[in-house]
């Protein structure tokens, strides 16, 4: 199964049974238990799906404008007795996206010796790895014990840091 790995791309899968010319081929989304195509006909009412063949030797399932929900196992079945099939997995890669509405504003002003909580939330697949850095590039440690006795909880796709602000932290944290 080929996969371009990007949103709004096209995924193409082919079956390996070129000798089975007189047989009908079906494509199925395994996780949804959804029949997609039978022979030359698209059964599912999703216009992004289509099927093609090369002289009835190679059957191709096409998915246009690939979406995250398209991720999963796809099965190509040939109606022989016994049935033969091949399964492939479509992995959809989604670039990281910072969720501004769930993250700390880009400019925050606090006085020295006050606590500050900075939160950055992002989505994407695979889940993005997030970190906070100071203006000088130094990484701000997450999930560490502070001298005040609390621990920063780690949440999936989220980077949160709680700091007691000191003059040495500088003007900007990014």
Beta strands, then each sheet from edge to edge (+ up, - down):
strand 1: 2-3
strand 2: 11-14
strand 3: 25-29
strand 4: 34-38
strand 5: 41-42
strand 6: 49-54
strand 7: 58-63
strand 8: 72-78
strand 9: 84-90
strand 10: 94-98
strand 11: 115-125
strand 12: 132-133
strand 13: 139-140
strand 14: 158-164
sheet 1: 1+ 2- 7+ 6-
sheet 2: 5+ 4- 3+ 8- 9+
sheet 3: 10+ 11- 14+
sheet 4: 12+ 13-
end
